[in-house]
Amino acid sequence: MTESRTQATRKIILMTSVSLDGFIEGPDRDIGWHLVDDELHHHFNEVLSTMGGFLTGRVTHELMADFWPTADADPANAGPVADYARIWRDMPKTVFSRTLETTDWNTTVLREVDPEQIRAITAQPGGDLALGGADLAAAFRQHDLIDEYRIYVHPVLIGRGKPLFQASDTRTGLRLAGTRTFGNGVVLLHHRRADPTPPETTPGH
């Protein structure tokens, strides 16, 4: 696994918003508490425009596909929203679903998270891959496939909902790559996979 990861040219980056108490959405998929103003939206666009693809589950993909393909056609969405629409529409997308047969907008459908298949994708040339969704992230984490975490912590406690991290037997060491505080109070916590601890050596060897 380590050798394949070392050879990979692209990283898998979990990029998501979360409440201070650890939820990515409230009951009934409520994300009305997300504080995405122009500053934060410009930042998202800047980061995502350098990436090589989106990795999402079916529900997330269908929600995105209901709005973003034509969002820039509405004059009310001028600015960073329109810019993101163009990014989303043009970006290669991989959707993981056991039920979805076909889909549009430059999208490939995969049935399951196969580690060998994912490593083959990351070995291809191109930008890093943006991973989204708690369930999909759990599957990737189970196979130790996530290289970076870009977690945007919103200054709100929503009490209940869908947690970002599910219970897991996988332990992953991380190192802080950077932080950023936005004007609306959102804080980016950017972590990368920690370098493997070198094996201990016997003195004199």
KEKEMAR-291923 format. One record per residue: z, x, y of N, C-alpha, C in turn; residue in one letter. Coordinates in nm, 4 decimals, decimal comma. Layout:
N
((Z X Y) (Z X Y) (Z X Y) a)
...
# end
This chain:
205
((0,0000 0,0827 -0,1204) (0,0000 0,0000 0,0000) (0,0000 0,0863 0,1256) m)
((0,0819 0,1905 0,1239) (0,0915 0,2773 0,2413) (-0,0403 0,3451 0,2698) t)
((-0,1093 0,3901 0,1607) (-0,2362 0,4584 0,1799) (-0,3396 0,3662 0,2402) e)
((-0,3478 0,2411 0,1904) (-0,4443 0,1457 0,2443) (-0,4158 0,1152 0,3901) s)
((-0,2881 0,1022 0,4258) (-0,2511 0,0716 0,5634) (-0,2870 0,1877 0,6552) r)
((-0,2673 0,3101 0,6076) (-0,2991 0,4271 0,6885) (-0,4475 0,4334 0,7190) t)
((-0,5320 0,3915 0,6218) (-0,6754 0,3986 0,6399) (-0,7284 0,2839 0,7270) q)
((-0,6515 0,1804 0,7455) (-0,6987 0,0641 0,8193) (-0,7279 0,0998 0,9638) a)
((-0,8334 0,0428 1,0171) (-0,8696 0,0682 1,1561) (-0,8152 -0,0393 1,2494) t)
((-0,7700 -0,1498 1,1942) (-0,7215 -0,2589 1,2782) (-0,5808 -0,2991 1,2352) r)
((-0,5017 -0,3401 1,3343) (-0,3650 -0,3846 1,3063) (-0,3596 -0,5381 1,3094) k)
((-0,2630 -0,5922 1,2376) (-0,2344 -0,7350 1,2420) (-0,1135 -0,7548 1,3324) i)
((-0,1305 -0,8340 1,4377) (-0,0281 -0,8499 1,5408) (0,0140 -0,9961 1,5484) i)
((0,1395 -1,0229 1,5177) (0,1925 -1,1578 1,5365) (0,2199 -1,1774 1,6842) l)
((0,1528 -1,2744 1,7434) (0,1617 -1,2977 1,8871) (0,1957 -1,4439 1,9084) m)
((0,3174 -1,4723 1,9552) (0,3588 -1,6119 1,9642) (0,4684 -1,6305 2,0676) t)
((0,4822 -1,7541 2,1151) (0,5903 -1,7918 2,2058) (0,7041 -1,8520 2,1254) s)
((0,8269 -1,8320 2,1737) (0,9449 -1,8796 2,1023) (1,0517 -1,9172 2,2038) v)
((1,1304 -2,0175 2,1706) (1,2437 -2,0525 2,2561) (1,3542 -1,9498 2,2359) s)
((1,4509 -1,9480 2,3261) (1,5601 -1,8519 2,3145) (1,6387 -1,8712 2,1858) l)
((1,6404 -1,9949 2,1340) (1,7113 -2,0186 2,0081) (1,6202 -2,0112 1,8860) d)
((1,5013 -1,9531 1,9017) (1,4227 -1,9129 1,7867) (1,3193 -2,0085 1,7333) g)
((1,2818 -2,1118 1,8099) (1,1847 -2,2095 1,7613) (1,0482 -2,1892 1,8275) f)
((0,9416 -2,2107 1,7500) (0,8075 -2,2015 1,8085) (0,7574 -2,3378 1,8546) i)
((0,8196 -2,4442 1,8035) (0,7853 -2,5789 1,8493) (0,9026 -2,6709 1,8220) e)
((0,9111 -2,7756 1,9006) (1,0158 -2,8734 1,8803) (0,9727 -2,9795 1,7807) g)
((1,0530 -3,0842 1,7628) (1,0148 -3,1940 1,6741) (0,8800 -3,2526 1,7147) p)
((0,8024 -3,2956 1,6140) (0,6694 -3,3543 1,6379) (0,5750 -3,2563 1,7057) d)
((0,5940 -3,1263 1,6742) (0,5070 -3,0194 1,7260) (0,5106 -3,0076 1,8785) r)
((0,6200 -3,0446 1,9392) (0,6328 -3,0399 2,0848) (0,6357 -2,8963 2,1350) d)
((0,5427 -2,8630 2,2243) (0,5449 -2,7323 2,2913) (0,5432 -2,7514 2,4423) i)
((0,5868 -2,8679 2,4864) (0,5898 -2,8959 2,6293) (0,6851 -2,8066 2,7064) g)
((0,7730 -2,7372 2,6349) (0,8685 -2,6471 2,6997) (0,8094 -2,5079 2,7260) w)
((0,6870 -2,4823 2,6792) (0,6224 -2,3530 2,7052) (0,5991 -2,3365 2,8557) h)
((0,6386 -2,2237 2,9092) (0,6224 -2,1952 3,0523) (0,5039 -2,1014 3,0720) l)
((0,3831 -2,1564 3,0637) (0,2625 -2,0748 3,0769) (0,2009 -2,0991 3,2139) v)
((0,2326 -2,0111 3,3080) (0,1735 -2,0207 3,4414) (0,0540 -1,9253 3,4493) d)
((-0,0057 -1,9122 3,5672) (-0,1250 -1,8286 3,5801) (-0,0969 -1,6826 3,5444) d)
((0,0196 -1,6307 3,5845) (0,0508 -1,4910 3,5539) (0,0526 -1,4676 3,4029) e)
((0,1223 -1,5539 3,3307) (0,1328 -1,5361 3,1864) (-0,0015 -1,5621 3,1184) l)
((-0,0753 -1,6611 3,1676) (-0,2049 -1,6904 3,1075) (-0,3016 -1,5749 3,1278) h)
((-0,3014 -1,5145 3,2457) (-0,3848 -1,3966 3,2701) (-0,3469 -1,2846 3,1734) h)
((-0,2171 -1,2674 3,1517) (-0,1708 -1,1647 3,0589) (-0,2223 -1,1927 2,9178) h)
((-0,2083 -1,3170 2,8698) (-0,2590 -1,3522 2,7377) (-0,4085 -1,3196 2,7272) f)
((-0,4836 -1,3579 2,8303) (-0,6273 -1,3335 2,8286) (-0,6585 -1,1842 2,8222) n)
((-0,5833 -1,1063 2,8976) (-0,6065 -0,9617 2,8998) (-0,5821 -0,9003 2,7620) e)
((-0,4740 -0,9419 2,6974) (-0,4417 -0,8878 2,5652) (-0,5419 -0,9354 2,4611) v)
((-0,5688 -1,0651 2,4585) (-0,6534 -1,1218 2,3541) (-0,8001 -1,0810 2,3674) l)
((-0,8445 -1,0535 2,4893) (-0,9852 -1,0174 2,5078) (-1,0196 -0,8852 2,4409) s)
((-0,9201 -0,8037 2,4094) (-0,9451 -0,6757 2,3429) (-0,9368 -0,6873 2,1912) t)
((-0,8978 -0,8032 2,1413) (-0,8774 -0,8191 1,9985) (-1,0084 -0,8505 1,9269) m)
((-1,0024 -0,8394 1,7937) (-1,1231 -0,8587 1,7140) (-1,1273 -0,9882 1,6375) g)
((-1,0214 -1,0698 1,6462) (-1,0239 -1,1961 1,5733) (-0,8898 -1,2657 1,5730) g)
((-0,8939 -1,3961 1,5455) (-0,7734 -1,4776 1,5302) (-0,7514 -1,5080 1,3823) f)
((-0,6255 -1,5056 1,3389) (-0,5860 -1,5465 1,2048) (-0,4902 -1,6638 1,2189) l)
((-0,5297 -1,7830 1,1711) (-0,4463 -1,9009 1,1880) (-0,4509 -1,9882 1,0630) t)
((-0,3601 -2,0853 1,0577) (-0,3633 -2,1877 0,9549) (-0,4503 -2,3038 0,9993) g)
((-0,4707 -2,4003 0,9094) (-0,5600 -2,5115 0,9381) (-0,5119 -2,5964 1,0552) r)
((-0,3829 -2,6327 1,0569) (-0,3327 -2,7219 1,1610) (-0,3507 -2,6584 1,2985) v)
((-0,3119 -2,5323 1,3118) (-0,3271 -2,4634 1,4406) (-0,4730 -2,4567 1,4810) t)
((-0,5593 -2,4225 1,3871) (-0,7019 -2,4119 1,4189) (-0,7590 -2,5454 1,4662) h)
((-0,7242 -2,6536 1,3980) (-0,7787 -2,7830 1,4363) (-0,7270 -2,8284 1,5722) e)
((-0,6015 -2,7969 1,6030) (-0,5491 -2,8296 1,7356) (-0,6241 -2,7519 1,8440) l)
((-0,6499 -2,6240 1,8167) (-0,7238 -2,5422 1,9137) (-0,8672 -2,5929 1,9276) m)
((-0,9298 -2,6261 1,8150) (-1,0693 -2,6688 1,8169) (-1,0883 -2,8036 1,8846) a)
((-0,9815 -2,8812 1,8981) (-0,9906 -3,0109 1,9663) (-1,0012 -2,9960 2,1180) d)
((-0,9608 -2,8797 2,1704) (-0,9560 -2,8657 2,3161) (-1,0391 -2,7499 2,3698) f)
((-1,0249 -2,6310 2,3082) (-1,0757 -2,5109 2,3719) (-1,2278 -2,4937 2,3737) w)
((-1,3037 -2,5439 2,2780) (-1,4480 -2,5184 2,2818) (-1,5170 -2,5627 2,4105) p)
((-1,4700 -2,6704 2,4723) (-1,5346 -2,7205 2,5940) (-1,4403 -2,7234 2,7140) t)
((-1,3257 -2,6579 2,7038) (-1,2269 -2,6648 2,8124) (-1,2810 -2,6107 2,9437) a)
((-1,3679 -2,5116 2,9368) (-1,4189 -2,4520 3,0607) (-1,5261 -2,5383 3,1264) d)
((-1,5667 -2,6463 3,0623) (-1,6637 -2,7377 3,1244) (-1,5981 -2,8289 3,2269) a)
((-1,4666 -2,8398 3,2237) (-1,3926 -2,9242 3,3168) (-1,3536 -2,8407 3,4393) d)
((-1,3988 -2,8767 3,5591) (-1,3647 -2,8002 3,6794) (-1,2143 -2,7882 3,7021) p)
((-1,1374 -2,8827 3,6488) (-0,9919 -2,8768 3,6659) (-0,9307 -2,7591 3,5910) a)
((-1,0050 -2,7012 3,4981) (-0,9536 -2,5898 3,4184) (-1,0042 -2,4550 3,4663) n)
((-1,0479 -2,4481 3,5902) (-1,0960 -2,3203 3,6428) (-0,9850 -2,2161 3,6404) a)
((-1,0239 -2,0896 3,6336) (-0,9246 -1,9819 3,6328) (-0,8946 -1,9340 3,4930) g)
((-0,7692 -1,8990 3,4646) (-0,7361 -1,8398 3,3349) (-0,7576 -1,9338 3,2168) p)
((-0,7464 -2,0655 3,2386) (-0,7701 -2,1582 3,1278) (-0,9164 -2,1521 3,0854) v)
((-1,0068 -2,1543 3,1820) (-1,1495 -2,1439 3,1503) (-1,1819 -2,0094 3,0874) a)
((-1,1190 -1,9052 3,1365) (-1,1412 -1,7715 3,0796) (-1,0972 -1,7673 2,9337) d)
((-0,9831 -1,8304 2,9039) (-0,9352 -1,8310 2,7660) (-1,0280 -1,9121 2,6763) y)
((-1,0841 -2,0196 2,7286) (-1,1778 -2,1000 2,6495) (-1,2945 -2,0152 2,6013) a)
((-1,3456 -1,9305 2,6897) (-1,4575 -1,8443 2,6509) (-1,4128 -1,7401 2,5483) r)
((-1,2918 -1,6871 2,5658) (-1,2397 -1,5899 2,4691) (-1,2267 -1,6551 2,3319) i)
((-1,1654 -1,7735 2,3279) (-1,1433 -1,8409 2,2001) (-1,2746 -1,8766 2,1319) w)
((-1,3692 -1,9262 2,2099) (-1,4960 -1,9722 2,1529) (-1,5745 -1,8567 2,0905) r)
((-1,5729 -1,7420 2,1561) (-1,6537 -1,6289 2,1100) (-1,5845 -1,5446 2,0032) d)
((-1,4535 -1,5552 1,9921) (-1,3783 -1,4676 1,9019) (-1,3982 -1,5093 1,7557) m)
((-1,4222 -1,4138 1,6657) (-1,4231 -1,4476 1,5222) (-1,2872 -1,5027 1,4806) p)
((-1,2900 -1,6075 1,3999) (-1,1662 -1,6736 1,3592) (-1,1617 -1,6849 1,2073) k)
((-1,0441 -1,6577 1,1498) (-1,0216 -1,6756 1,0071) (-0,9126 -1,7801 0,9900) t)
((-0,9441 -1,8869 0,9169) (-0,8505 -1,9962 0,8945) (-0,8107 -1,9975 0,7470) v)
((-0,6816 -2,0049 0,7224) (-0,6305 -2,0098 0,5859) (-0,5983 -2,1552 0,5515) f)
((-0,6712 -2,2105 0,4554) (-0,6537 -2,3504 0,4193) (-0,7034 -2,3745 0,2775) s)
((-0,6290 -2,4560 0,2027) (-0,6725 -2,4947 0,0684) (-0,7545 -2,6235 0,0703) r)
((-0,7629 -2,6889 0,1853) (-0,8321 -2,8180 0,1920) (-0,9550 -2,8167 0,2827) t)
((-0,9566 -2,7309 0,3821) (-1,0684 -2,7281 0,4767) (-1,1919 -2,6707 0,4082) l)
((-1,3019 -2,7434 0,4153) (-1,4246 -2,6987 0,3498) (-1,5122 -2,6177 0,4443) e)
((-1,5417 -2,6741 0,5592) (-1,6256 -2,6042 0,6563) (-1,5681 -2,6255 0,7957) t)
((-1,6028 -2,5382 0,8847) (-1,5589 -2,5523 1,0234) (-1,6543 -2,4748 1,1125) t)
((-1,6515 -2,5055 1,2394) (-1,7439 -2,4439 1,3351) (-1,6742 -2,3355 1,4162) d)
((-1,7425 -2,2930 1,5194) (-1,6881 -2,2002 1,6179) (-1,6560 -2,0629 1,5586) w)
((-1,7564 -2,0063 1,4893) (-1,7459 -1,8672 1,4438) (-1,6232 -1,8474 1,3545) n)
((-1,6064 -1,9376 1,2582) (-1,4848 -1,9414 1,1773) (-1,5152 -1,9215 1,0296) t)
((-1,4329 -1,8402 0,9644) (-1,4383 -1,8196 0,8196) (-1,3148 -1,8826 0,7567) t)
((-1,3309 -1,9539 0,6468) (-1,2193 -2,0181 0,5780) (-1,1825 -1,9373 0,4532) v)
((-1,0526 -1,9034 0,4415) (-0,9993 -1,8387 0,3223) (-0,8943 -1,9302 0,2600) l)
((-0,8851 -1,9291 0,1291) (-0,7960 -2,0210 0,0595) (-0,6507 -1,9747 0,0588) r)
((-0,6264 -1,8445 0,0563) (-0,4893 -1,7943 0,0468) (-0,4810 -1,6556 0,1073) e)
((-0,3583 -1,6105 0,1263) (-0,3352 -1,4763 0,1802) (-0,3356 -1,3793 0,0631) v)
((-0,4491 -1,3164 0,0408) (-0,4656 -1,2169 -0,0647) (-0,4527 -1,0787 -0,0005) d)
((-0,3483 -1,0023 -0,0341) (-0,3262 -0,8727 0,0316) (-0,4475 -0,7805 0,0272) p)
((-0,5155 -0,7729 -0,0871) (-0,6310 -0,6846 -0,0966) (-0,7437 -0,7316 -0,0053) e)
((-0,7624 -0,8614 0,0036) (-0,8650 -0,9157 0,0911) (-0,8311 -0,8905 0,2374) q)
((-0,7041 -0,9046 0,2721) (-0,6618 -0,8794 0,4101) (-0,6799 -0,7326 0,4454) i)
((-0,6460 -0,6432 0,3533) (-0,6633 -0,5000 0,3811) (-0,8107 -0,4645 0,3962) r)
((-0,8960 -0,5336 0,3223) (-1,0394 -0,5109 0,3382) (-1,0863 -0,5542 0,4766) a)
((-1,0296 -0,6638 0,5263) (-1,0652 -0,7108 0,6607) (-1,0176 -0,6121 0,7667) i)
((-0,8949 -0,5621 0,7522) (-0,8435 -0,4692 0,8533) (-0,9140 -0,3338 0,8471) t)
((-0,9777 -0,3028 0,7359) (-1,0503 -0,1762 0,7242) (-1,1869 -0,1827 0,7915) a)
((-1,2319 -0,3015 0,8285) (-1,3596 -0,3157 0,8971) (-1,3461 -0,2705 1,0425) q)
((-1,4538 -0,2256 1,1032) (-1,4455 -0,1857 1,2441) (-1,4220 -0,3053 1,3352) p)
((-1,3593 -0,2809 1,4489) (-1,3350 -0,3877 1,5456) (-1,1948 -0,3819 1,6005) g)
((-1,1625 -0,4793 1,6848) (-1,0313 -0,4844 1,7471) (-0,9251 -0,5359 1,6517) g)
((-0,8004 -0,5281 1,6967) (-0,6887 -0,5769 1,6172) (-0,6986 -0,7283 1,5991) d)
((-0,6170 -0,7815 1,5072) (-0,6238 -0,9224 1,4714) (-0,4966 -0,9940 1,5143) l)
((-0,5124 -1,1054 1,5867) (-0,3991 -1,1818 1,6377) (-0,3601 -1,2885 1,5363) a)
((-0,2375 -1,2803 1,4874) (-0,1861 -1,3730 1,3872) (-0,0998 -1,4790 1,4556) l)
((-0,1183 -1,6059 1,4181) (-0,0402 -1,7129 1,4783) (0,0084 -1,8126 1,3753) g)
((0,1248 -1,8743 1,4036) (0,1786 -1,9773 1,3153) (0,2914 -1,9261 1,2293) g)
((0,4010 -2,0034 1,2221) (0,5188 -1,9584 1,1484) (0,4944 -1,9526 0,9981) a)
((0,4283 -2,0531 0,9424) (0,4049 -2,0548 0,7980) (0,3135 -1,9407 0,7552) d)
((0,2071 -1,9199 0,8312) (0,1156 -1,8112 0,7983) (0,1832 -1,6761 0,8170) l)
((0,2626 -1,6636 0,9223) (0,3353 -1,5384 0,9445) (0,4297 -1,5085 0,8287) a)
((0,4928 -1,6131 0,7731) (0,5829 -1,5931 0,6599) (0,5070 -1,5396 0,5394) a)
((0,3862 -1,5915 0,5161) (0,3060 -1,5435 0,4037) (0,2633 -1,3985 0,4254) a)
((0,2232 -1,3650 0,5468) (0,1848 -1,2273 0,5769) (0,3054 -1,1339 0,5663) f)
((0,4188 -1,1797 0,6138) (0,5384 -1,0964 0,6083) (0,5839 -1,0748 0,4642) r)
((0,5681 -1,1750 0,3805) (0,6041 -1,1625 0,2405) (0,5282 -1,0477 0,1741) q)
((0,4048 -1,0274 0,2172) (0,3231 -0,9195 0,1632) (0,3271 -0,7933 0,2504) h)
((0,4159 -0,7932 0,3505) (0,4338 -0,6761 0,4366) (0,3033 -0,6369 0,5060) d)
((0,2383 -0,7360 0,5667) (0,1071 -0,7146 0,6255) (0,1068 -0,7153 0,7783) l)
((0,2212 -0,7376 0,8408) (0,2263 -0,7452 0,9874) (0,2634 -0,6081 1,0441) i)
((0,1808 -0,5592 1,1363) (0,2019 -0,4269 1,1945) (0,2778 -0,4306 1,3258) d)
((0,2564 -0,5365 1,4045) (0,3213 -0,5463 1,5358) (0,3656 -0,6904 1,5602) e)
((0,4678 -0,7023 1,6441) (0,5198 -0,8327 1,6856) (0,5201 -0,8381 1,8377) y)
((0,4474 -0,9328 1,8930) (0,4508 -0,9581 2,0378) (0,5119 -1,0973 2,0553) r)
((0,6422 -1,1012 2,0776) (0,7173 -1,2261 2,0846) (0,7495 -1,2569 2,2306) i)
((0,7050 -1,3729 2,2771) (0,7271 -1,4148 2,4153) (0,8422 -1,5153 2,4170) y)
((0,9572 -1,4713 2,4648) (1,0784 -1,5522 2,4621) (1,0869 -1,6351 2,5906) v)
((1,0841 -1,7676 2,5751) (1,0903 -1,8575 2,6900) (1,2361 -1,8945 2,7189) h)
((1,2730 -1,9014 2,8464) (1,4131 -1,9247 2,8833) (1,4530 -2,0717 2,8683) p)
((1,4600 -2,1161 2,7439) (1,4964 -2,2549 2,7167) (1,5578 -2,2629 2,5776) v)
((1,6554 -2,3495 2,5619) (1,7138 -2,3805 2,4316) (1,6682 -2,5211 2,3945) l)
((1,5960 -2,5371 2,2853) (1,5441 -2,6695 2,2512) (1,6240 -2,7356 2,1390) i)
((1,7167 -2,6631 2,0774) (1,8099 -2,7256 1,9845) (1,7639 -2,7372 1,8412) g)
((1,6421 -2,7816 1,8213) (1,5910 -2,7954 1,6851) (1,4387 -2,7953 1,6888) r)
((1,3805 -2,7728 1,5726) (1,2352 -2,7657 1,5637) (1,1944 -2,6738 1,4508) g)
((1,0791 -2,6114 1,4648) (1,0278 -2,5203 1,3626) (1,0645 -2,3772 1,3989) k)
((1,1450 -2,3102 1,3162) (1,1846 -2,1732 1,3493) (1,0686 -2,0760 1,3311) p)
((1,0681 -1,9710 1,4103) (0,9641 -1,8694 1,3968) (0,9778 -1,7958 1,2650) l)
((1,0981 -1,7503 1,2326) (1,1179 -1,6711 1,1121) (1,1889 -1,7535 1,0053) f)
((1,1298 -1,7571 0,8880) (1,1900 -1,8235 0,7743) (1,2709 -1,7234 0,6931) q)
((1,3593 -1,7757 0,6086) (1,4372 -1,6877 0,5217) (1,3442 -1,6051 0,4343) a)
((1,3780 -1,4783 0,4163) (1,2902 -1,3888 0,3419) (1,3706 -1,2773 0,2779) s)
((1,3199 -1,2269 0,1676) (1,3816 -1,1112 0,1028) (1,3190 -0,9810 0,1504) d)
((1,2208 -0,9909 0,2413) (1,1508 -0,8729 0,2912) (1,2233 -0,8168 0,4132) t)
((1,2528 -0,6889 0,4086) (1,3170 -0,6223 0,5215) (1,2188 -0,5225 0,5821) r)
((1,1983 -0,5317 0,7121) (1,1008 -0,4477 0,7807) (1,1653 -0,3778 0,8990) t)
((1,1625 -0,2473 0,8982) (1,2132 -0,1706 1,0112) (1,1130 -0,1703 1,1252) g)
((1,1617 -0,1908 1,2479) (1,0748 -0,1965 1,3647) (1,1249 -0,1013 1,4721) l)
((1,0354 -0,0672 1,5637) (1,0749 0,0104 1,6809) (1,0205 -0,0585 1,8053) r)
((1,0981 -0,0548 1,9104) (1,0593 -0,1215 2,0344) (0,9454 -0,0446 2,1009) l)
((0,8343 -0,1162 2,1254) (0,7187 -0,0547 2,1905) (0,7152 -0,0843 2,3392) a)
((0,7866 -0,1898 2,3819) (0,7878 -0,2218 2,5239) (0,8397 -0,3612 2,5500) g)
((0,8755 -0,3855 2,6750) (0,9181 -0,5178 2,7190) (0,8517 -0,5476 2,8533) t)
((0,8463 -0,6743 2,8857) (0,7956 -0,7143 3,0171) (0,8575 -0,8479 3,0538) r)
((0,9045 -0,8586 3,1746) (0,9601 -0,9844 3,2247) (0,8617 -1,0457 3,3238) t)
((0,8244 -1,1701 3,3007) (0,7302 -1,2391 3,3875) (0,8063 -1,3192 3,4930) f)
((0,7361 -1,3573 3,5983) (0,8004 -1,4253 3,7091) (0,8633 -1,5584 3,6731) g)
((0,8145 -1,6235 3,5680) (0,8696 -1,7532 3,5278) (0,9882 -1,7395 3,4331) n)
((1,0309 -1,6155 3,4059) (1,1464 -1,5932 3,3197) (1,1143 -1,5624 3,1751) g)
((0,9893 -1,5750 3,1357) (0,9494 -1,5392 2,9996) (0,9608 -1,3879 2,9828) v)
((1,0111 -1,3451 2,8680) (1,0274 -1,2027 2,8390) (0,9479 -1,1668 2,7136) v)
((0,8622 -1,0675 2,7259) (0,7886 -1,0158 2,6110) (0,8717 -0,9092 2,5410) l)
((0,8899 -0,9263 2,4095) (0,9502 -0,8244 2,3249) (0,8414 -0,7748 2,2302) l)
((0,8018 -0,6500 2,2486) (0,6902 -0,5930 2,1722) (0,7454 -0,4881 2,0765) h)
((0,7337 -0,5137 1,9467) (0,7822 -0,4207 1,8446) (0,6678 -0,3790 1,7526) h)
((0,6756 -0,2560 1,7062) (0,5815 -0,2044 1,6067) (0,6566 -0,1659 1,4808) r)
((0,5848 -0,1632 1,3731) (0,6423 -0,1179 1,2469) (0,6971 0,0239 1,2643) r)
((0,8187 0,0452 1,2180) (0,8801 0,1775 1,2292) (0,8099 0,2748 1,1356) a)
((0,8026 0,3996 1,1778) (0,7454 0,5020 1,0918) (0,8322 0,5165 0,9674) d)
((0,7697 0,5356 0,8514) (0,8497 0,5513 0,7298) (0,9471 0,6682 0,7426) p)
((1,0678 0,6504 0,6903) (1,1659 0,7567 0,6931) (1,1237 0,8659 0,5954) t)
((1,1118 0,9918 0,6409) (1,0693 1,0979 0,5496) (1,1749 1,1185 0,4410) p)
((1,1294 1,1516 0,3208) (1,2248 1,1733 0,2118) (1,3149 1,2918 0,2401) p)
((1,4384 1,2802 0,1929) (1,5304 1,3914 0,2100) (1,4870 1,5077 0,1230) e)
((1,5083 1,6269 0,1755) (1,4705 1,7467 0,1020) (1,5929 1,8312 0,0748) t)
((1,5888 1,9026 -0,0333) (1,6975 1,9921 -0,0685) (1,6911 2,1155 0,0183) t)
((1,8028 2,1591 0,0778) (1,8019 2,2788 0,1607) (1,7312 2,3946 0,0886) p)
((1,6444 2,4611 0,1642) (1,5729 2,5732 0,1079) (1,4389 2,5343 0,0514) g)
((1,4069 2,4029 0,0509) (1,2769 2,3587 -0,0001) (1,1904 2,3051 0,1125) h)
# end
